């Protein structure tokens, strides 16, 4: 392959930039997209190798590709593609501009790195490991050469070459036995955990030990067991306590030394329980020369085990890593219906993940569904303030608190798995027990109420969620203060569920108040401020204030582009909203261009098959249909149906939306028999999956009536239109825009059947309801 210099007719190798145990890494040009990438190639395998050896190498390489490609986090190297060409396996990755930690140490002549740099590296690696461990992935070869620091300060973990899924973490598994049986090194001696050396069970805590070795080395200039003989190094890891880092470098903070020594504990149970806990401990460390900046940094810590909070002791505000300041994700305002959320991340307020969820007929219907924001509760905020009523509630036994924490974490795990019914029950039970043991306004109790409310919102039960959010918000305001980030987070979620309930005027007032508080306390460019402005822009659209919505969405997109970069996921979410606002203003040509740009950027960052890339392509198809370019739209939706079916299944709501739009465009092309058949199929699946009265089921049923009308079968069409109208009135109310549209559909059908008197009376009734709604100031459009 090196002779041809071209892989799969696409990746042209330019220069070799590295060699490793598994092969070579090349700088290459992706001729399809015109970008430079890194291509990792397994060394050419000649006949001198045993077939079993080659088979295991292939299996291991493919496993690396599958595991690494599934990881989506700022601190993990992005995998673009993988495959086999001319007998050689290859992996295509983002090309990183930076130096790995081994090279940084070489640059200093073997001297340790500066303390601020060490802390930045430690924080980011801990956040990345917390994410990968939540995905069930253990790296197992963490070392300085596999940690890259980029020019902008971003730190990325590279080469998940011997990572494996958590379901097979025992060395005794058949696959691991095959690997170790070939003599393939499973780890690097200077950074291997004692359990890894001894062949015992290995889990995420092994990575924490390896990270301790890395931090020891970059802080002192040498690894904890710095001997030439590999066996002596392994024995040192297994049997010998490391020297304290401050022995080599006295100016290191004692708290940092304690963290490193905890990571290097021989027994995994004596190490930090997980990387999220480690991340929380690192965030409150601050070198003396940077303490003055703490007053300007506003951020809540990730969810970790609660620590005792005393009124007389306040820990310093945690600081952000350099690359992460002013970054965000978090809740985006959407319309009614359940939300989807990715697993929380230790840097949840810093990374850019989102899940698209357009709904409805052949029209754009709003933003991608939200991800979890920061501010999940004072449980994550050491020093956030005292619990309410300490005189009334004696401190509970430590074992009781630990049990509650374990149950709380189990609730979070259930949520990450999408098991929201179980998660909601778990959080509600924990909230009740915390209230009994710690009091109704203890920060931990309020955190559990917040999580219970979030689960209810995810289940599409906004009324119940609103009550829980209101209790959490009012309690946090009394305990923490009106402007505390956790209080504002609960109030912002209150606004979100008000929007779910169609109470957009009230939602607007809450968003506006929260935005004013965020601007006052955190500044106009802070991540939480931008998130709130983003939500407010969407809500303005729901109120019919389309020009204001469009202007605000543009402002947020421009600010995020400046602060985060034009290709950052949050920037793209805001540009997606700009496209939606343009569509609402019937500026479909501009909306089409915007959605296409977002789709291209998401494909470049996330890949062609990522759900968010597909969401932008879906909206592109909507725009094409609106512009009467139905042949192009039809082809796009056929591709989307295939890709959604393959990746998400035939019954997934997104697959069904794409099929619905395919049918709509068949109709626009005059292919009404095919359109009617597609509408019937989609309606049947939606009724089975979502229920007979679900809004999307009713949209499909209406499309059946449209097809029947175009085929001249007006009597059948009238019956279906009436079914839809009655269901919408029952579910949405007689004055809801969709219910009124269905009544108009009925009237049109009556006209076609020659029943003009009935049609006129129905038109009159609809007009009267619309006038009443406009007089009351209720928005009658989406």
N, C-alpha and C positions, 0 to 999 in steps of 0.2 A: 504494500500500500504506500510505503514511503516513496517508492519510485514513481508511482502515478501522481502523487501529490494531491489527489482529489478523492474524497470519500463520498460514495453514493451520488456522484455527480453534483455535489452541493458544497462540501466543506473543503476548501483548498488550503493545504498545510503550508505555512509560510516560514516558520522557524521553530526549532525545538526550544522550549523554555524550561524544561525540567524532566528529571527522571526519578522514578520511584520503584518500590518493590513490585508494583503491578504493571509497570510499563513506562511510557513516555507521555509528556504533555507538550502539545504544540500550540503556538499561536496560529490561528487559522482565520480565513475569511469565509463567512456564510454568504455564498454568492446569491442565494435566493433572496435574502433580506438585506444584503449589503452591509452587514455588521461584522466586527471582529469578535471571535469567540475563542475559548480554549477547548482543545480536543484532546482527551486522554485516550491513548491507545494501549491495549494489552500487547505486550511484546510478541513479535512473530513467534509462532509455536511450531517448531519443526518436528520431524518424526522421531527425534531423540527422546522426546517426552513420552511418558507412559500415557495411554489413553485415559486411564482413571484420573491422572493428574490434570490433564487438559480439561476433562469434563468438570472437575471440581473448580478449576480456575474460571471456566466459563460460567458455571453456576454462581460462583462468588461475585464475578463482575456484573452479571445481570442483576443479582440481588442488590448490589450497590446502586445500580441505576434505578431500580424500582423504588428502593427505600428513599434515596436522595431526591428523586423527582417528585415524590409525594410531599416533601417538606416545603412549606411556603412561609418564610420568615426572613426579615431583613438581615438577621445574623447568620443565615445559612446560604451557602453558595447555590445559586440558581442552576438547575439542570434543564437544558433546553431540549435535548434529544439523546437517544442512544440506539444502538443497533449493532449489526455485524456486517462487515464488508470485506469480501475476499478472504474470509477466514479469520479476520481480525476484529475483535470487539472494540467498540469506541463509545465514548461518552462525551457529549457536547455540553460545555458549561459556559457561564458568563466569564468573560475575561476580566480579571481583577487587576486594578492598578494600585499596587501597594507592596508591602514587605511582610513576610511571615515573621513570627516572633524569634525564630532562630536567626534569621537575617538581621533583625533589629539588634539582637545581642552581639552579633558579629560586627555590626556597624559601630557599636560602642567599645569594641576591643575587649569584649567579655565583661564589661562593667554592667551593673544592674540598670534597669530603666528608672526614669524619674517616677516618683510616687504618684503624681496625678495621672500619668499615663497608665501605670499599673492598675489604678482603681478604675479608670475608664475601661480598660481591657477586661478586668474581672467582672464588672457589672454587665457588660454586653455579653460575655460568654455565658454567665449565669442565666441571663434572660433567654438566650438561645437554647441552652440545655434544658431549661424548664419547659420550653415549647416542645422540643424533640421528645423529651421523656413523656410528656402528656400524649404524644402520638404513639407511645409504645416503642420508641426507638432509642437504643443505647449505642453510642459511638464506638466505644471500646478501643480506640487508638488516639485518644486526645493527647497531643504533644505540641511543642512550639511550632514545629514545621507545618502543622495542620490548622494553625490559627493565623489568619491574615489581618493585618491592620492596613486599611486603605488610606489614600491621601486625605480624605475628608474626615478621618477619625473613626469611620465605621469599622467594626471588627466582625469578621466572618469566620465561621468554622467550615473547614474544607474536608473533603475526602472521607465520606462515610463508607470507606472501603470494606471495613469489617463490622459495620453496624448491622444489627439484626432486629427483627421485630420482637416485641416484648413477649409474645406468646411462645417463643422458643428460646428463653434466656438461660436455660440450663446447659452447661457444657456437656451434659450427658445425652443431649438430644442427638438423634442419628445424624443430622446434618452437621452439627458441630464435630461429632466424632469423625465424620469423613474429612472435614477440613483439617482438624488437628492431626489426623492420621497421615496426611500427606506431608506433614512437616512444615506447613505454611505458618509463619509466625503470626500469632494472634495478639498483637500488641507490641509495644516497644519497651524494653526492660527498664529504662530510667523512669517510666511513667506508668508502669503496670501496678494495679492494686494487688494487695495480698491474696484476695480470693481469686483473682485472675491467675496469679502465679500458681496457686495451689489447686487449680482446676475445680474450684467449688462453684456454687451458683453465683451468677453475675447479674446484677441489676443496675439501675440508674446510679446507685451510690458508688459504683466502680468508676464512673465518669467523674464524680465529685472528687474521688481520691486523685485521679489523674490531673484534674484541674488544680488540686492542691500542689502537686509536683510542679506544674507549670508556673503557678504563682510564686512558689518558693524560688524557682530558678530566675524568673525575671526580676524578683525583688532582691536577690542576693548575688546573682551572677552565676550560680551553679545549681544543679538539681540536688535534691535532699540526700541522695546517695551517689556521690560523684566518684565512681571507681571505674578503672579500665576493664576489669574482669566482669563479664556479663553475669556470671553466676553469683559473684559477690554482691552485685547490685540487687539481684533478685532476693538473696538472703537478707540483705539490708531492709528491703521493703517488707519482708515477711516477719523478721524477728527484732529489728533494731529501731529504737525510737530516734526520730530525726533530731538534729541539733536545732535549737530555737533560731528562727531567722534573725532575731535581734542580736544573736551572738556574732553574726557576720556583718550586720548593718544596724547599729544601735538606734539610728534615727527613725526606724520603722515604728509606726504607732502600735501600741500594745494590742489594741482591738484588732488590727489587721493580723498581727502575729497569731492571736487567738483563733481567728477564722482559719488561717492556713493550717495550724496544728489540729484543729477540729476536722478539717478535710482529710488530714493525713492519719486519722485514727485507724488502727489496724482492724478493729471490729467495725463492720459497716453500720451497726446500730449506734455507734458512738459518733458517727458523722452527722452533719445536718440532714434532716429527714428528706429534703428534696432541694432542687435548685431554686425554687421559688423562695424558700426560707433563706437560702444563702443570698439571693438577690436582695431581699429585704434588709439583711444585715449589712451588705455592702453599701447600700444606698445612703445609710446614715453616717458613713465614714466621710471625712472631709479633711484634706490636708490643711494645715493652719494658714497657708498663704492664699487660700481660696474661700475662707469662711465668710469674708465680707460679701460674697455673691449670694449667700443663702437667702437673704431677705427678698431677692427678686425671683426666686424659683418657687413655683407653686405646683405641687404634684402630690398625689396620694400614692402610697406604696402598694405593691401587688398584694393579693390575698395571701396571707401567711397565717401561721399559728398565732393566736392572740397572745399578747404579752400583757402583764399587769400594767395598768395605767394609773398613775397617782397624780393628784392635783398639784403636788409640790414639785414634780419632776417633769420637765418638758425636754424631749430629745430635739436635736436640731432638725430643721426641715430637710428632707432628703433632696439630693441634687439629681439632675438629669445627666446622662452621658452626653458628651459634647455633640455627637451626631444626632441625638434625639430631641434636643430642645426645640420646642415649638412644633412638635409633630403630634399627630392625633389620629384616632379613629373614633368609633363610638356611635351612639344611637343617631340614626337619621330618621327624620319624620317621614312616615309613609301613611297610606290610607288604611282602612279597616282590614282586619285579618291578622292571622298569626304571623309572628316574625320568626326568622331563623337566625341563629347565632353560631359562629364558630367557637371553638374552645377558647376560654380566656387565656391570656398570655401574660407572663410576668411583666411585659412591657405593653400591657393592653392598651394604654393610652398613647402608645408610641408607634405601633406598627400600623400598617394600612391594609387591613383585610375587610372585605365586604361581601355580602351575598345578594345577588340580584333576585328580585321577585316581582316582575311586572305582572299585572293582573288585568282582566277585562277582555273586551273584544279587540277589534283591529285598531286600537288607539294606544298611544303611550299612556301609562297610568302612574308614573311617578318614579320615585327613587328606588335604588336597591334597598332591600331590607337591612335593618341595622345590625351592627355588631355591638358587643358589650363595650361600654365606655368605662372610663375610670370612675373613681368615687364609689366603689362598691361597699364602702362602709368603714367606720372607724376601727373595726377589727384589723384593718390593714394599715392603720395610721398610728404608730407609736406616738404617744404624747398628744393625741388629738384632744384630750380633755378627760375630766373625771367622769365616772359613771354617776348617774343620777341617784340620789338618795342613799349614800353609803351607810348612813346611820340606821336605815331601815332594813338593809339587806347585808347580813354578815357575809364575808368572803366565802364562797363555796369551796368545797374540798377540791384540791388540784386534780384528783382523778375524775371528779364530776365535770370540771371544765374541759379536761382532755377528752372525755367521752363526747361532750357536746361539739367540740372542735372536729372530732372524727366524723360525727354525723353530719356536720355542716359541710365538710369536704366531700362526703359521699353525695350530698345533694348537688354540689357543684359538678361532680363527676357525672351524675345522671343527666344534668343539663347539657354537659358537653356531648353526651351521647344522643341528645335529642329526646330523651325520655322525660318530657316536661311534666307529665301528670305525676310520675313518681317523684321527680325533683320538687315539685310544688308541695306535695304532701310532706316530704322530708323537711323542707325549710319551715313549713308551718308548724310541724311538731317541735323542731328545734327552737323556734321563736317562742312557743308556749313554755317549753322547759326553761329557756333562758330567762323569760319573764318571771317565772316562779323563783328561780335561784338567784338571779342577778338584778331583777327589777325591770319594769316596762320601758325605761328609758336608758338602760345601759347600752353603750355603743354596740355591743355584740348582739343584743336583742334587736336593735334597730337594723343591724346588718342582715339578720335573718329575715326580718319583715321585708326588707328591700328585695332580697332574693326570692322570697315567696311571691311578691308582687310581680317580679320579672317573669317568673314561671307562668303566672296567670295570664300575663300579657302575651306570652308566647303561645299559650293555648287558645288565644282568641277570646279571652274573658276579660275585656277591658274594664267593665263595671267593677268587678271584684278587685282587679289590679289597682284601680284608682283609689279604692278605700285603703288598701295596704300602703300604697305609695304616700297617700296623704298622712297616714299615721307615722310612717318613717320620716317624712319631711318635717312634720311638726315636732316630732321628738328630737330629731337632729338639730333643728333650729334652737330648741331650748337648751340642749346639752352642749352643742358645738358652736352655735352662733348662726345668724342668718346668712352670712357670707362664706361659711366654711365650704370647701369643695364638695364634701359629702352631702351637705344640705342642698346645695345647688344641683347636684346630680339627681337627688330624689325629686326635687321640684321639676327638673327638666323631663324626667320620666313621667311625672304627673301630666305635663303638657302633652307628651306623646300619646298617652292613653286617652286624654280628652279628645285628641284628634281622631283616634280610633273610634270613639263614640260619636263622631260627627260634631262635636262641640268646639268648632274651630275658633269662634270668637274668644271663648275662655282660654283655649290653648294659646292663642295669640297673646293675650295679656300675660300669661305665665312665662312664655318664651321671652317676651319683651322685658319683663322684670328680671329674669335670670340673666339675660344678655347684659343689661345695665350693671348688674352686680359683677358679672365676670369681667366686663371692660374696666370697671372701677378697681377690682382687686388683682386682676391678672394681666390686664392690658389687651389692646385690640387684636394682637396677633397671636395670642396664646391659643394652644390647641383647643381647650374647652370653649373659649370665646368663639372661635371659628366654627366649631361644631354647632354651637347654639345659633349662630347667625345662619348657618346652612339650614337648620331645622326651621327657623323663622321664615326663611325665603320660601321653603316648600309650603308652609302653612299659609303664607300670603296668597299663594296660588290657589289653595283650597277656598280661600275667602273671595276669590274672583279678582283679586288685585294683581292682575297678571303682569303689568309693566313693572310694578314694584318688585314682584317676585323675580322677574327676569334680571332686573338691575342688581338686586342683592346677590343672586346666584352668580352673576358675572364677577361681582366684587370679591366674593369668597373664593371663586376659582382663581382669580388673578393673585390674591394674597397667598393662597396655598401654593400656587406655582412659584411665587417669589420665595416663600419660606421653605417649602419642601422640595421644590423642583417640579418641572412640568409633567414628569412621568410617574410621580408618586401616586399610589392608589387613592389617597384622599383627594388629591388634585383632580384625578380622573372622575371620582364620584361627583365632585362639584361640577365638572364640565358635563357630565351625564345629566345633571339637573338643569344646566343651561340648555341642553338639547331638549329636555322635556318642556321647559318654559317656552322655548321657541315654538314647539309644536302647539302648545296651548294658545299661542298668539297667531297660529296658522302660518307661521313662517317656516314652512316645511322644507324648503330648499336649504336654508341655513341649518335647520335641525338635522337634516340628512348629513350635511358636511360635518357637523359636530359629532354626531354618533359614529360616523365612519372614522374620524380621527381618534375617538376614544377606543373604538374596537381595535384599531391598528396598534395603539399604544399598549392596550391590555394584552394583545397577542404577543407583543414583544416582551413584556414583563412577565406575564403569567402563562403564556402558551395558548395555542389556538383552541384547545378543547376545554379551557378553564370555564367554569360556569359564568364568570363575570364577563369574559370575552364574548361568550355566547349571548349574554343579556344585551350587550351593546349591539351585536349583530341583529338580534331580535328587533330592537328599536329602529335599526337601519331599515329592516324590512317593512316596519310600520310606515316609515316616512316614504319609502318607495311606493307603497300602496296608495298613500294619500296624494302622491304626485302623479297618480294614474300610470305608474310604471309597473303594472301588475305582473307582467311576464318576468321581470327581474326579481320582483318580490317573491313570486312563486318559486323560482329556482333557489333563492336564498332560504325560504322556509322549508323546502324539501331537504336541503342540506342540514338545516337545524334540527328537523325531526329525526333524521338519521343519527346525528351526533348526540342529541339529547337521549334518544332511545338507547344508544350504545352505552352512554356514560351514566345515565340516571334511571333508565328503565321506562317502559312504555306507559306506565300509569303515573309517572311523576307530573306534578302540576305544570312544570315548565315544558315538558314534552307535549302535554295536551294544549298548552297555549300556542305552541308552534304549529300543531296540527290544526287548531281552530283558525289561525291566520292563513294557513295553507288553503283551507276550505273557503275562507272569505275571498281570497284572490282567485281561486277557481271560478267563483261566482262572478267576480268583476270581469273575467275573461269570457263570460257567457257560457261556461261549462257547468250548467246548473245541476244536471243529474249527478255529476261527480261531487259537486259542492254539497248537495243534499245528503248524499251517502256519507261524506266525511263528517258533516254536522251531526248526523244521527249516531255515528260511531263514537265521536268525541262526547256527545251528550250522555250516551249510555255509560261510558267509562267514568265520566265526572259524577254522574248520579251514584254509581257504585262506590267511588272513592271518596267523594266530598259530601254527598247527600243531595236529595232532590231539590232542596230549596237554597242550596249554596249559590251565591251570586254568579260564579263561573258556570255552574250547571244551567242557570237560567239564561245566561248569555248564549250558550250553545243551543238551548231550546228555542230561543228567539231566532237564531240563525236557521234552524229547521223551518220555521214559519216563513222567513225571508225566501228560502229556496222554493218552498211550496207556492208562494205568491208568484215568483218569477216563472214558474212552470204552469201558471194559470189555475192552480188548485186552491182557489180562494176560500172555499168552505172549510177545507182542512186547515188552511193557514189561520183562519179566524179562530178556530178552536184552540190552536196552539198559542196564538197571541193572547187569548183570554187566560189561558193557564198561567202564562208568564206574568201577565198583569196582576192577577189575583195573588200569585206567590210573592211578587215584589211588594204589593201593598201590605201583605201580611208580615213580611220580614222587614221591610225598609220603611213602611209608612206610606200613606196615600199621597203625601206631598213630596215624596222623594223624587229627584229628577228621573231616575231610572223607571220608577213606577209611572210617572207622567208620560215618559216616552212610550211605554207599553200601551197606555191608554190611547195615545195618538196612533200607534200601530193598529189597534183595534178599529179606530175610526176610519183609517185608510182602507182597511179590509172591507168594512161595511160599504164604503163608497164603491169599491170594485164590484161588490155584489148587488149594486143598485139600491141599497138601503140608505138613501141619502138623508132622510129625516133623522134616523138613529145616529148617523155619522155626525151630522151638524150638532146634535145635542151633546154628543160625547166631546167634540172639539170645544164646545162652549164650557163644559164642565172643567176640562183641563185648563183652559185659559183663565177661568175664575180662580182655580187653585194657584196658578202661577202668579196672578196679581196679588193674592193674599200673601204669598211667600215673599214677593218683592217689597210689599208694603212693610212687612216685618223685618226686612233686611236680611233674610236668610239667603245664603248663596244657593242657587239652583243649578250649579254646574260644577264639574269636578276640576 
